[in-house]
Amino acid sequence: MDLLRFITAGSVDDGKSTLIGRLLYDSKSILADQMEAIERASKSRDDGEIDLALLTDGLRSEREQGITIDVAYRYFQTTKRKFIIVDAPGHIQYTRNMVTGASNCQLAVVLVDARHGVVEQTRRHSLIASMLGIPHLVVAINKMDLVGYSQDVYSNICIHYNELAQKLNVGEVTYIPLSALNGDNVVDKSVNMPWYEGEPLLSYLETVVLDQDENLTDARFPVQYVIRPQTAELHDYRGYAGKITSGIFRKGDAVTVLPTGETSTIDAIEIAETHYDEAFSPMSVVLHLADDVDVSRGNLIVKSDNLPIVSQNVEALLCWMDSKPLKVGSKYTLQHGTFRTRCAVREIVYQLNVNTYEETVDVESLKLNDIARVILKTAKPVSFDPYSKNRVNGGAILIDETSNVTVGALMLQGEAE
């Protein structure tokens, strides 16, 4: 049974938490003790209905304010697939939380309130989903019950969002009208919208094809740990442990160690003391090389006939995640997989307006939640692929050297001139 990790995003009060609660409730994925706790907490409601949003708004401050603050993770499964739900905050000041939550997702559910249509946060979250290369996008037009289940309202929102999607160059977009509160088109097909010929949300989530999302072309292996036991019987043992982030490695493959450029061949592939002829993403393995080359944590082992970009001048899309502004010339630690190096912000090429998607040039600093294209100068060469080609090997973060806090999310684009 495969796994789908998806994120729900949207503006404040679009009904994200209620939608997730409805998915869990109608798919019978709630434990008995959870159900009892929710029922007790919902007794104070005038209508006597169960407050499904309580299933995700777990922090006390979230319950008090009635908003989602932190990224919440929920797990459930059906007979067809396992799911990890990432519930992202809707407030603009928590946009950075969506970036971190969405970075590993294969699908995004962007909620739109049928009464309000496409708003600023819809644009912001769609831009982030596009930047992060999420291959599948569902536009869930919620609260259809509050507009009389109108087909015209649904169609107008689809037209409006489609114009937005074309500007962002978003790939696959699926539109689903629903009411999370009443359960229309969430798990079961709605009788209130006979004009909608598509499938409900859960059916789509269960059947969306994920196989082509895995990159099995570009073989990349970031070294996490060098295994060299200091015992007599294992004196000659040298293995390199890590997780294959993309591609396929086979015994006998010619490989290159980056950034040093040393070459060798794969002598053995080991998993739990058992040897295999091949391994592929996302397996964790120990690679053995035929030659005694210099390999350490942070190095990247790749196939010699398929090399990534290796450069100290890196161009990237950046989402700034710190209250302290980023300024040209500022220095940070760049972490790319297991590799770390110091870097400086050489240039802000442009800042992206999340409402109009216009590019503003001659920008000298960025504030919290700003999105921009930047050029970084690194102390050591970085071995990476363009993010659009390989999400895992094209993603990186910036870390404040003083506080050790992650201050920026990077989508590496290519080598800067």
C-alpha positions as MATLAB code, in Angstrom:
seq = 'MDLLRFITAGSVDDGKSTLIGRLLYDSKSILADQMEAIERASKSRDDGEIDLALLTDGLRSEREQGITIDVAYRYFQTTKRKFIIVDAPGHIQYTRNMVTGASNCQLAVVLVDARHGVVEQTRRHSLIASMLGIPHLVVAINKMDLVGYSQDVYSNICIHYNELAQKLNVGEVTYIPLSALNGDNVVDKSVNMPWYEGEPLLSYLETVVLDQDENLTDARFPVQYVIRPQTAELHDYRGYAGKITSGIFRKGDAVTVLPTGETSTIDAIEIAETHYDEAFSPMSVVLHLADDVDVSRGNLIVKSDNLPIVSQNVEALLCWMDSKPLKVGSKYTLQHGTFRTRCAVREIVYQLNVNTYEETVDVESLKLNDIARVILKTAKPVSFDPYSKNRVNGGAILIDETSNVTVGALMLQGEAE';
ca = [
       0.000    0.000    0.000;
       1.525    3.314   -1.088;
       1.608    6.571    0.860;
       0.266    9.984   -0.163;
       1.472   13.013    1.768;
      -0.697   16.056    1.059;
      -1.081   19.535    2.482;
      -4.247   21.559    3.039;
      -3.871   25.313    2.634;
      -6.079   28.334    2.266;
      -7.117   31.572    3.861;
      -8.331   31.973    7.436;
     -11.743   30.370    8.079;
     -11.855   28.606    4.714;
     -12.541   25.413    6.662;
      -9.269   23.490    6.502;
      -9.528   21.980    9.970;
     -13.197   21.097    9.432;
     -12.364   19.438    6.105;
      -9.667   17.274    7.677;
     -12.010   16.423   10.549;
     -14.697   15.421    8.047;
     -12.233   13.224    6.142;
     -11.241   11.441    9.348;
     -14.801   11.220   10.669;
     -16.548    9.977    7.522;
     -13.751    7.534    6.684;
     -14.053    6.128   10.234;
     -10.426    6.949   11.013;
     -11.012    8.393   14.490;
     -10.133    6.383   17.605;
     -12.889    5.844   20.176;
     -11.191    7.914   22.876;
     -10.646   10.761   20.399;
     -14.312   10.647   19.463;
     -15.384   10.799   23.118;
     -13.110   13.797   23.763;
     -14.473   15.649   20.730;
     -18.057   14.935   21.751;
     -17.409   16.278   25.249;
     -15.741   19.418   23.887;
     -18.643   20.006   21.485;
     -21.428   19.853   24.093;
     -21.355   23.613   24.571;
     -22.368   24.225   20.942;
     -25.871   25.596   20.475;
     -26.640   23.331   17.518;
     -25.387   20.195   19.265;
     -23.239   19.295   16.254;
     -19.764   17.786   16.609;
     -17.000   20.367   16.047;
     -14.785   18.461   13.607;
     -12.159   21.235   13.612;
     -11.163   20.156   17.133;
      -9.506   17.093   15.622;
      -6.683   19.226   14.217;
      -6.561   22.454   16.246;
      -4.574   20.751   18.966;
      -2.714   23.658   20.569;
      -4.475   25.483   23.383;
      -3.766   28.852   21.754;
      -5.335   27.542   18.532;
      -8.509   26.484   20.319;
      -8.719   29.798   22.163;
      -8.289   31.907   19.019;
     -10.131   29.604   16.636;
      -7.248   29.642   14.161;
      -4.527   27.248   13.059;
      -1.054   28.421   14.129;
       1.319   25.501   13.817;
       1.573   22.838   11.142;
      -0.497   19.843   12.253;
       0.076   16.302   10.991;
      -2.659   13.668   10.898;
      -2.423   10.075    9.745;
      -5.134    7.796    8.382;
      -5.634    5.097    5.816;
      -8.311    3.456    3.709;
      -8.315    0.086    1.985;
      -6.540    1.682   -0.999;
      -3.879    4.024    0.398;
      -2.172    5.472    3.473;
      -2.230    9.234    4.029;
      -0.299   11.887    5.909;
      -2.249   15.154    6.108;
      -0.300   18.361    6.650;
      -2.594   21.142    7.899;
      -0.979   24.523    7.136;
      -1.940   27.788    8.879;
      -4.017   30.315    6.963;
      -2.765   33.549    8.565;
      -0.254   35.489    6.482;
       2.282   35.670    9.350;
       2.494   31.871    9.364;
       3.167   31.487    5.626;
       6.654   30.169    6.412;
       4.992   27.229    8.183;
       3.349   26.238    4.924;
       6.710   26.203    3.144;
       8.191   23.765    5.639;
       5.042   21.637    5.710;
       4.665   21.453    1.930;
       8.299   20.728    1.073;
       7.812   16.940    1.092;
       4.209   16.795   -0.168;
       3.088   15.217   -3.419;
      -0.270   16.987   -3.514;
      -1.785   20.245   -2.249;
      -5.430   20.886   -1.431;
      -6.024   24.647   -1.691;
      -9.326   25.611   -0.090;
     -11.382   28.469   -1.468;
     -14.411   29.878    0.350;
     -17.238   29.825   -2.213;
     -18.525   33.144   -0.834;
     -15.233   35.002   -1.285;
     -13.565   33.283   -4.233;
      -9.835   33.656   -4.908;
      -8.223   35.905   -2.268;
      -4.681   36.996   -1.375;
      -3.800   33.859    0.607;
      -5.119   31.685   -2.230;
      -2.612   33.394   -4.502;
       0.183   33.163   -1.937;
      -0.345   29.468   -1.205;
      -0.720   28.634   -4.894;
       2.537   30.457   -5.621;
       4.320   28.480   -2.906;
       2.856   25.198   -4.195;
       4.115   26.120   -7.663;
       7.565   27.121   -6.366;
       7.875   23.871   -4.419;
       7.025   21.857   -7.523;
       4.072   20.022   -5.981;
       2.867   17.927   -8.942;
      -0.845   17.633   -8.062;
      -3.116   20.508   -7.033;
      -6.732   20.234   -5.868;
      -8.815   23.404   -5.636;
     -11.472   22.518   -3.045;
     -14.265   25.087   -3.328;
     -15.710   24.841    0.180;
     -18.903   26.121    1.843;
     -21.012   25.476   -1.244;
     -23.966   25.102    1.120;
     -23.710   28.822    1.916;
     -24.159   29.795   -1.755;
     -27.070   27.446   -2.385;
     -24.849   24.841   -4.109;
     -24.730   27.192   -7.108;
     -23.070   25.842  -10.227;
     -22.504   29.402  -11.475;
     -20.517   30.324   -8.356;
     -18.408   27.181   -8.781;
     -17.808   27.834  -12.493;
     -16.789   31.467  -11.939;
     -14.235   30.458   -9.284;
     -12.838   27.778  -11.620;
     -12.418   30.359  -14.399;
     -10.774   32.856  -12.040;
      -8.380   30.292  -10.575;
      -7.512   28.892  -14.006;
      -6.203   32.323  -15.012;
      -4.050   32.270  -11.886;
      -2.795   28.737  -12.581;
      -1.679   29.699  -16.092;
       0.437   32.555  -14.727;
       2.090   30.162  -12.272;
       2.614   27.397  -14.809;
       0.913   24.936  -12.452;
       0.620   21.395  -13.801;
      -2.375   19.224  -12.962;
      -5.298   21.110  -11.347;
      -8.513   19.402  -10.196;
     -11.577   21.351   -9.034;
     -14.000   19.866   -6.475;
     -17.051   21.700   -5.026;
     -17.787   20.603   -1.466;
     -19.160   21.405    1.972;
     -16.834   20.187    4.690;
     -19.415   21.000    7.365;
     -22.162   18.886    5.782;
     -19.918   16.303    4.115;
     -20.877   17.071    0.498;
     -18.277   15.599   -1.912;
     -15.739   14.982    0.864;
     -16.041   11.218    1.306;
     -19.440   10.627   -0.287;
     -20.886   12.002   -3.509;
     -23.184   14.968   -2.891;
     -26.871   14.736   -3.773;
     -27.058   18.538   -3.534;
     -24.799   19.089   -6.566;
     -26.015   16.689   -9.297;
     -24.418   18.986  -11.885;
     -20.926   17.996  -10.636;
     -19.863   14.904  -12.567;
     -16.479   14.371  -10.907;
     -15.554   12.234   -7.919;
     -15.524   13.262   -4.241;
     -12.270   14.360   -2.612;
     -11.392   11.076   -0.893;
     -11.909    9.056   -4.068;
      -9.551   11.386   -5.906;
      -6.946   11.146   -3.147;
      -7.174    7.355   -3.239;
      -6.681    7.079   -7.001;
      -4.378    9.946   -8.043;
      -1.368    8.415   -9.808;
       1.917    8.964   -7.943;
       4.359    6.658   -9.751;
       5.640    9.295  -12.164;
       6.382   11.674   -9.284;
       9.434    9.682   -8.160;
      12.714   10.678   -9.860;
      14.386    7.420  -10.852;
      16.637    9.028  -13.480;
      19.120   11.151  -11.525;
      20.972    8.869   -9.084;
      21.897   10.879   -5.958;
      23.289    9.555   -2.660;
      24.201   12.084    0.076;
      26.651   10.423    2.472;
      25.391   10.590    6.057;
      27.984    8.453    7.815;
      31.235    6.634    7.050;
      31.257    3.163    8.622;
      34.770    2.033    9.489;
      34.760   -0.469   12.402;
      38.015   -0.630   14.386;
      38.015   -4.382   14.913;
      40.399   -7.070   13.706;
      37.756   -9.113   11.876;
      36.350   -6.023   10.094;
      39.635   -4.203    9.563;
      39.098   -3.829    5.795;
      35.398   -2.829    6.051;
      34.534    0.636    4.730;
      30.950    1.539    3.931;
      29.082    4.758    3.248;
      25.641    4.955    4.838;
      22.808    7.182    3.675;
      19.487    7.409    1.871;
      19.169    7.327   -1.902;
      17.260   10.547   -2.548;
      16.624    9.868   -6.233;
      17.515    7.449   -9.008;
      18.809    3.875   -9.049;
      22.242    2.507   -8.136;
      23.482   -0.897   -9.298;
      26.516   -2.969   -8.444;
      29.272   -2.155  -10.931;
      28.040    1.382  -11.684;
      30.758    3.967  -12.325;
      30.286    6.731   -9.739;
      31.753   10.129   -8.920;
      32.182   11.617   -5.450;
      31.312   15.307   -5.307;
      32.536   17.933   -4.876;
      36.021   16.314   -4.961;
      35.431   14.663   -8.345;
      37.090   11.353   -7.386;
      35.766    8.328   -9.279;
      35.234    4.647   -8.511;
      32.705    1.856   -9.049;
      30.101    0.386   -6.711;
      31.528   -2.818   -5.279;
      28.523   -3.761   -3.127;
      25.115   -2.500   -1.966;
      24.247   -3.515    1.572;
      20.992   -3.337    3.538;
      20.960   -4.814    7.077;
      24.035   -6.963    6.341;
      22.425   -8.372    3.178;
      23.906   -7.576   -0.237;
      21.780   -6.588   -3.231;
      22.493   -5.989   -6.905;
      20.549   -2.702   -6.997;
      18.779   -0.163   -4.827;
      16.616    2.862   -5.584;
      15.006    5.927   -4.028;
      13.971    6.242   -1.198;
      15.887    3.237    0.212;
      18.483    3.646    2.993;
      21.602    1.628    2.162;
      25.325    1.225    2.705;
      27.417    1.592   -0.462;
      30.851    0.001   -0.824;
      33.263    1.387   -3.428;
      35.914   -0.607   -5.243;
      38.626    2.015   -4.622;
      39.882    3.607   -1.426;
      38.792    7.150   -2.239;
      38.311   10.085    0.109;
      34.621   10.157    1.098;
      33.125   11.907    4.128;
      29.764   13.089    5.460;
      28.299   15.760    3.211;
      29.753   14.322    0.004;
      27.375   13.343   -2.797;
      27.841   10.066   -4.690;
      26.357   10.176   -8.213;
      26.618    8.162  -11.413;
      29.541    9.358  -13.508;
      27.403    9.663  -16.660;
      24.810   11.882  -14.957;
      26.443   14.692  -13.010;
      24.632   17.542  -11.217;
      25.701   21.198  -11.199;
      28.753   21.883   -9.010;
      29.243   25.577   -8.280;
      30.035   28.215   -5.673;
      27.720   30.744   -7.337;
      24.153   29.583   -6.858;
      20.931   31.203   -8.052;
      17.848   30.307   -6.018;
      14.261   31.175   -5.183;
      14.081   32.115   -1.511;
      11.239   32.295    0.986;
      12.459   34.411    3.903;
      11.301   32.998    7.241;
      12.842   35.266    9.880;
      11.619   38.449   11.556;
      15.116   39.896   11.164;
      15.490   41.200    7.570;
      17.815   39.637    5.020;
      20.203   42.141    3.511;
      22.604   41.939    0.583;
      25.990   40.913    1.965;
      24.558   38.995    4.934;
      26.285   35.705    5.763;
      24.571   32.414    6.633;
      25.125   28.674    6.733;
      23.679   26.868    3.728;
      22.566   23.283    4.348;
      21.916   21.074    1.340;
      21.096   17.528    2.412;
      23.970   16.458    4.664;
      26.292   19.115    3.231;
      26.960   22.432    4.998;
      28.934   25.484    3.945;
      29.053   29.182    4.736;
      27.597   31.563    2.180;
      26.914   35.234    1.535;
      23.974   36.891   -0.228;
      25.611   38.352   -3.302;
      22.515   39.850   -4.918;
      18.722   40.032   -4.713;
      17.809   39.681   -8.383;
      14.153   40.539   -7.779;
      11.391   40.300   -5.210;
       8.152   38.577   -6.239;
       4.826   40.280   -5.501;
       2.549   37.479   -4.286;
      -0.609   39.306   -5.351;
       0.288   40.363   -8.888;
       3.303   38.044   -9.451;
       5.228   41.082  -10.692;
       8.993   41.229  -10.193;
      10.447   44.184   -8.260;
      14.133   44.904   -8.923;
      16.675   47.025   -7.009;
      15.695   45.454   -3.686;
      18.329   45.566   -0.942;
      16.538   43.649    1.842;
      13.749   41.129    2.487;
      11.329   40.909    5.395;
       9.386   38.001    6.888;
       7.460   35.918    4.288;
       8.985   37.755    1.318;
       9.766   35.647   -1.748;
      12.670   36.573   -4.005;
      15.254   35.309   -6.472;
      18.751   35.621   -5.011;
      22.357   34.806   -5.867;
      24.530   33.207   -3.185;
      28.298   32.898   -3.020;
      29.330   29.772   -1.097;
      32.634   28.983    0.609;
      32.637   25.427   -0.827;
      31.142   24.123   -4.086;
      27.534   22.919   -3.839;
      26.486   19.834   -5.850;
      22.836   20.241   -6.813;
      20.170   19.819   -9.480;
      17.687   22.515  -10.524;
      14.691   22.246   -8.214;
      12.285   21.817  -11.132;
      14.234   18.727  -12.202;
      14.939   17.117   -8.826;
      13.084   18.466   -5.786;
      15.156   16.626   -3.186;
      18.577   17.560   -4.557;
      17.398   21.053   -5.464;
      16.169   22.095   -2.030;
      18.245   23.755    0.689;
      17.891   25.977    3.756;
      19.674   28.988    5.197;
      20.649   28.904    8.881;
      21.503   31.902   11.048;
      25.090   31.372   12.244;
      24.456   33.025   15.610;
      21.108   31.551   16.698;
      21.251   28.340   14.607;
      17.655   29.072   13.522;
      16.445   28.193   10.018;
      15.763   31.559    8.394;
      15.207   30.749    4.722;
      13.945   28.021    2.402;
      15.747   27.717   -0.939;
      14.709   26.244   -4.278;
      18.019   26.091   -6.161;
      17.665   27.092   -9.824;
      21.106   26.881  -11.370;
      24.602   28.305  -11.556;
      24.769   32.088  -11.439;
      26.991   34.011  -13.814;
];
